[in-house]
Amino acid sequence: MGRLGVTEILVILAIVLLLFGGKKIPELMKGLGSGIKEFKNAAKDDQQPADKKEDETKE
C-alpha cells in the first residue's frame, strides 16, 4: 500500500460526508480534537520524572 493521493482522499471525504451528513462533521472533529488533546496531556504526565510526581501527590 502506497501513499494516499488526492483522488483517494476526496473519495474518503465524500463517503464520510454521505455517512454522517454536513451537520455532524464539525461535532466529530471537535470530539477527535479533544481526544487527541487528552492523549497528549496524558503522555506528557507520564514523561514527568518520578520525584515531581511524588511532590505533587504529597501536596
Secondary structure as GFF3:
##gff-version 3
##sequence-region A 1 59
A	DSSP	alpha_helix	6	20	.	.	.	ID=ss1
A	DSSP	alpha_helix	25	47	.	.	.	ID=ss2
A	DSSP	alpha_helix	50	58	.	.	.	ID=ss3
###
